[in-house]
Amino acid sequence: MTPVLYLVIPCYNEEEVLPLTSGKFKAKLDELVKAEKISDRSRVMFVNDGSSDSTWDILTSLCDEDERYSAISLSRNRGHQNALIAGLMEAKRFADITISMDCDGQDDFNAIGLMVDEYAKGSEIVYGVRNDRKKDSWFKRSSARSYYRFLRGMGVDIIPDHADFRLMSSRVLDALEGYGEVNLFLRGIIPQLGFKQAVVYYARAEREAGTTHYPLSKMTALAIDGVTSFSVRPLRLITLMGFIVAFLSLVGIIYVLVSFFSGHVADGWASTTCILCFVSGIQMIGLGVIGEYVGKIYLETKKRPRYIVSERKNIPEE
């Protein structure tokens, strides 16, 4: 029996690009249905992440025009990861497999069919991984490499050059539902789920319209979330730095005592000031890292919902 596929597409202020890409998503579904790779009950599900432009109006119009479009709207902007999990959990009730994609047209539509083929071979998670970054600027390539190296160095299990373009089976989504943390970092959670996995390589295209909603500041915030959600290594590094500073301080104390008793006491105000600034800097960094973890604990203990769905359009009956 052919599987029911739902394409899950988070959208935030995408009024410029939706008219260009929405038809391509549906056309790809039609192609796969015709090839008898997926069921004709497959759909494109958009998730409106509290957009402030006409994104929701466009989505409702699409749903009115064709029942193969479905859409949900979050009550406010909750961020890409929460919008994505909202769409996945909504689609889980109807789909055998889901593929999450960006709505800007940069993810390769042809890779969808390759992912479905890997699922047919037995894989329950299929990652879409970029085969190169030739189109990126030098800064973006360098920052991306540094991003993945940093996360892996901090002990986060992550697939390099993979964002959120992936296929997951309903069994995987059932397992994912058990992860109830508020601070979501799906790129780190998914590899921990296990199941049989595969990789599909693709060339990332240029954005079809509009501007990116993931600048360097958001990527940095996502990297911090990734580290603090999956690793305590920064806390251990602080402890290590504490031992190193304590050892250097002990060496300094011994030096001061030897100088005092030998009668060779120098003014030393500059060296003292430097040491104080260095130790104070280490303490502030340590407090900052600890504060980041405490903040995460604070948010998790509240047990607030990650998202609230305010409207649904063309959602099938269960």
C-alpha positions as CSV (number, residue, x, y, z in Angstrom):
1,M,0.0,0.0,0.0
2,T,1.3,3.4,-0.9
3,P,2.1,5.7,2.1
4,V,0.2,9.0,2.8
5,L,2.7,11.8,2.6
6,Y,2.3,15.2,4.2
7,L,4.7,18.0,3.3
8,V,5.0,20.2,6.4
9,I,5.9,23.8,5.5
10,P,6.4,26.4,8.3
11,C,5.7,30.0,7.1
12,Y,6.5,33.3,8.7
13,N,5.8,36.5,6.7
14,E,6.1,34.7,3.4
15,E,3.5,36.6,1.3
16,E,6.1,37.2,-1.5
17,V,7.2,33.6,-1.9
18,L,4.1,31.6,-1.3
19,P,2.4,32.4,-4.7
20,L,5.6,31.1,-6.4
21,T,6.3,27.9,-4.4
22,S,2.9,26.6,-3.3
23,G,2.1,25.3,-6.7
24,K,5.4,23.5,-6.9
25,F,4.7,21.6,-3.7
26,K,1.4,20.4,-5.0
27,A,2.9,19.6,-8.5
28,K,5.5,17.4,-6.8
29,L,2.8,15.5,-4.9
30,D,0.8,15.0,-8.1
31,E,3.9,13.6,-9.8
32,L,4.6,11.1,-6.9
33,V,0.9,10.1,-6.8
34,K,1.0,9.5,-10.6
35,A,4.1,7.4,-10.2
36,E,2.2,5.4,-7.5
37,K,4.9,6.2,-4.9
38,I,2.5,7.9,-2.5
39,S,-1.3,7.9,-1.8
40,D,-3.7,10.3,-3.4
41,R,-4.7,11.3,0.1
42,S,-1.3,13.0,0.5
43,R,-1.3,16.8,1.2
44,V,0.7,20.0,1.6
45,M,0.3,21.3,5.2
46,F,1.4,24.9,5.8
47,V,2.0,26.3,9.3
48,N,1.4,30.0,9.8
49,D,3.8,31.0,12.6
50,G,1.9,34.2,13.6
51,S,2.8,36.1,10.5
52,S,2.1,39.9,10.5
53,D,1.6,40.1,6.7
54,S,-1.0,38.5,4.4
55,T,0.5,35.0,4.7
56,W,-2.6,33.5,6.4
57,D,-4.9,35.1,3.9
58,I,-2.9,33.5,1.0
59,L,-3.0,30.1,2.8
60,T,-6.8,30.2,3.3
61,S,-7.2,31.1,-0.3
62,L,-5.1,28.1,-1.4
63,C,-7.1,25.8,0.9
64,D,-10.4,27.1,-0.6
65,E,-9.0,26.4,-4.1
66,D,-7.7,22.9,-3.6
67,E,-8.4,20.3,-0.8
68,R,-4.9,19.0,-1.1
69,Y,-3.7,22.1,0.7
70,S,-4.2,22.2,4.5
71,A,-3.1,24.9,6.9
72,I,-3.0,25.7,10.6
73,S,-2.3,29.1,12.2
74,L,-0.5,29.5,15.5
75,S,-2.0,32.1,17.9
76,R,1.3,34.1,17.8
77,N,4.9,33.8,16.5
78,R,6.5,30.9,18.3
79,G,9.7,30.5,16.2
80,H,10.6,28.1,13.5
81,Q,11.2,25.0,15.6
82,N,7.9,25.3,17.5
83,A,6.0,26.0,14.2
84,L,7.6,22.9,12.7
85,I,6.7,20.6,15.7
86,A,3.2,22.0,15.6
87,G,2.8,21.0,11.9
88,L,4.4,17.6,12.5
89,M,2.2,16.7,15.4
90,E,-0.9,17.9,13.4
91,A,0.1,15.8,10.4
92,K,1.0,12.7,12.5
93,R,-2.7,12.0,12.9
94,F,-3.2,11.5,9.1
95,A,0.2,10.7,7.5
96,D,2.4,7.6,7.2
97,I,5.3,9.8,6.4
98,T,6.1,13.6,6.7
99,I,8.7,15.7,4.9
100,S,9.5,19.0,6.5
101,M,10.7,21.8,4.2
102,D,11.2,25.5,4.0
103,C,8.6,27.4,1.9
104,D,11.2,29.6,0.2
105,G,12.0,27.0,-2.6
106,Q,15.6,26.5,-1.5
107,D,15.1,22.8,-0.6
108,D,15.3,20.6,-3.7
109,F,11.9,19.4,-4.8
110,N,13.5,16.5,-6.6
111,A,14.9,15.2,-3.4
112,I,11.4,14.6,-2.1
113,G,11.1,11.6,-4.4
114,L,14.5,10.3,-3.4
115,M,13.5,10.5,0.2
116,V,10.3,8.5,-0.5
117,D,12.4,5.9,-2.3
118,E,14.7,5.6,0.8
119,Y,11.6,5.1,3.0
120,A,10.4,2.4,0.6
121,K,13.8,0.6,1.2
122,G,13.2,0.6,5.0
123,S,14.6,3.9,6.3
124,E,12.3,5.7,8.8
125,I,14.4,8.9,8.9
126,V,15.9,10.4,5.8
127,Y,18.0,13.6,6.1
128,G,18.4,16.1,3.3
129,V,22.0,17.2,3.3
130,R,23.6,19.9,1.1
131,N,26.2,18.5,-1.2
132,D,28.2,21.8,-1.3
133,R,28.1,25.4,-0.3
134,K,29.6,27.0,-3.5
135,K,26.7,29.5,-3.8
136,D,27.3,30.8,-0.3
137,S,29.5,33.7,0.5
138,W,32.9,33.1,2.1
139,F,31.5,34.4,5.4
140,K,28.5,32.2,5.4
141,R,30.5,29.1,4.5
142,S,33.0,29.8,7.2
143,S,30.3,30.6,9.8
144,A,28.4,27.4,8.9
145,R,31.5,25.2,9.3
146,S,32.3,26.9,12.6
147,Y,28.7,26.4,13.7
148,Y,28.8,22.6,13.1
149,R,32.3,22.2,14.5
150,F,31.3,24.1,17.6
151,L,28.2,22.0,18.2
152,R,30.0,18.7,17.7
153,G,32.8,20.0,19.9
154,M,30.3,20.6,22.6
155,G,29.0,17.0,22.4
156,V,25.9,17.6,20.3
157,D,25.1,14.8,17.9
158,I,24.2,16.7,14.7
159,I,24.3,16.0,10.9
160,P,26.6,18.6,9.2
161,D,25.0,20.7,6.5
162,H,21.5,19.4,7.4
163,A,18.9,21.9,8.5
164,D,15.2,20.7,8.8
165,F,14.7,19.1,5.4
166,R,13.9,15.5,6.4
167,L,11.5,12.7,6.1
168,M,10.1,11.0,9.2
169,S,7.8,8.0,9.5
170,S,4.7,8.0,11.8
171,R,6.7,5.7,14.2
172,V,9.4,8.3,14.5
173,L,6.8,11.0,15.1
174,D,5.2,8.9,17.8
175,A,8.7,8.7,19.5
176,L,9.3,12.5,18.9
177,E,6.0,13.3,20.7
178,G,7.5,12.0,23.9
179,Y,10.1,14.8,24.0
180,G,8.2,17.4,25.9
181,E,10.9,20.1,26.4
182,V,10.1,23.7,25.6
183,N,13.6,24.5,24.3
184,L,13.4,22.6,21.0
185,F,16.4,21.9,18.9
186,L,15.1,19.3,16.4
187,R,18.4,18.9,14.6
188,G,19.8,17.5,17.8
189,I,16.8,15.5,18.9
190,I,16.1,13.6,15.7
191,P,19.5,11.7,15.6
192,Q,18.9,10.6,19.2
193,L,15.6,8.8,18.3
194,G,17.4,5.9,16.6
195,F,15.5,4.0,13.9
196,K,17.0,3.2,10.5
197,Q,18.4,6.4,8.9
198,A,19.5,7.4,5.4
199,V,20.9,10.6,3.7
200,V,19.9,12.2,0.5
201,Y,22.3,14.8,-0.9
202,Y,20.9,17.8,-2.8
203,A,22.0,21.2,-4.2
204,R,20.4,24.1,-2.4
205,A,18.8,26.7,-4.7
206,E,18.5,30.4,-4.3
207,R,15.5,31.8,-2.4
208,E,12.7,32.4,-4.9
209,A,11.5,35.7,-3.3
210,G,11.6,37.7,-0.1
211,T,14.4,37.8,2.4
212,T,15.7,35.2,4.8
213,H,14.3,35.0,8.3
214,Y,17.4,33.2,9.6
215,P,20.1,35.8,9.9
216,L,23.4,35.2,11.8
217,S,21.8,36.4,15.1
218,K,19.2,33.7,14.9
219,M,21.7,31.1,13.9
220,T,23.8,32.0,16.9
221,A,20.8,31.7,19.2
222,L,20.0,28.4,17.7
223,A,23.5,27.2,18.3
224,I,23.3,28.2,22.0
225,D,20.0,26.4,22.3
226,G,21.5,23.4,20.7
227,V,24.4,23.3,23.2
228,T,22.5,24.1,26.3
229,S,19.7,21.6,25.4
230,F,22.0,18.6,24.8
231,S,25.3,19.0,26.6
232,V,26.7,19.9,30.0
233,R,30.2,20.2,28.6
234,P,30.2,24.0,29.0
235,L,29.7,23.6,32.7
236,R,32.5,21.1,32.9
237,L,34.8,23.5,30.9
238,I,34.0,26.2,33.5
239,T,35.1,23.8,36.3
240,L,38.3,23.0,34.3
241,M,39.0,26.7,33.9
242,G,38.4,27.1,37.6
243,F,41.1,24.6,38.4
244,I,43.5,26.2,35.9
245,V,42.9,29.6,37.4
246,A,43.3,28.2,40.9
247,F,46.6,26.6,40.0
248,L,47.9,29.8,38.4
249,S,46.8,31.7,41.5
250,L,48.7,29.3,43.7
251,V,51.8,29.7,41.5
252,G,51.4,33.5,41.9
253,I,51.1,33.3,45.7
254,I,54.2,31.2,45.9
255,Y,56.1,33.7,43.7
256,V,54.9,36.6,45.9
257,L,55.9,34.9,49.1
258,V,59.4,34.0,47.7
259,S,59.8,37.6,46.5
260,F,58.7,39.0,49.9
261,F,61.1,36.9,52.0
262,S,64.0,37.4,49.6
263,G,63.5,41.2,49.8
264,H,62.8,41.7,46.1
265,V,59.4,43.2,46.3
266,A,58.3,45.1,43.2
267,D,55.5,47.5,42.8
268,G,53.5,45.1,40.7
269,W,50.3,47.1,40.3
270,A,50.0,46.4,36.6
271,S,50.4,42.6,37.0
272,T,47.9,42.7,39.9
273,T,45.4,44.6,37.8
274,C,45.7,42.2,34.9
275,I,45.3,39.2,37.1
276,L,42.2,40.7,38.7
277,C,40.7,41.5,35.3
278,F,41.4,38.1,34.1
279,V,39.9,36.3,37.0
280,S,36.9,38.6,37.0
281,G,36.3,37.9,33.3
282,I,36.4,34.2,33.9
283,Q,33.9,34.6,36.7
284,M,31.5,36.6,34.5
285,I,31.7,34.1,31.7
286,G,31.1,31.3,34.1
287,L,28.1,33.1,35.6
288,G,26.7,33.8,32.1
289,V,26.9,30.1,31.1
290,I,25.4,29.0,34.4
291,G,22.7,31.6,34.0
292,E,21.9,30.2,30.5
293,Y,21.3,26.8,32.0
294,V,19.3,28.2,34.9
295,G,17.1,30.1,32.4
296,K,16.5,26.9,30.5
297,I,15.5,25.1,33.7
298,Y,13.2,28.0,34.6
299,L,11.4,27.8,31.3
300,E,11.1,24.0,31.4
301,T,9.6,23.9,34.9
302,K,6.8,26.1,33.9
303,K,5.5,23.4,31.5
304,R,3.8,26.0,29.3
305,P,2.6,24.8,25.9
306,R,5.1,25.2,23.0
307,Y,2.4,26.5,20.7
308,I,-1.4,27.2,20.5
309,V,-3.2,26.5,17.3
310,S,-5.8,29.2,16.8
311,E,-7.2,28.2,13.3
312,R,-7.3,25.2,11.1
313,K,-8.2,25.0,7.4
314,N,-8.9,21.8,5.4
315,I,-7.8,19.5,8.2
316,P,-9.3,16.0,7.4
317,E,-11.7,14.2,9.7
318,E,-10.0,11.5,11.8
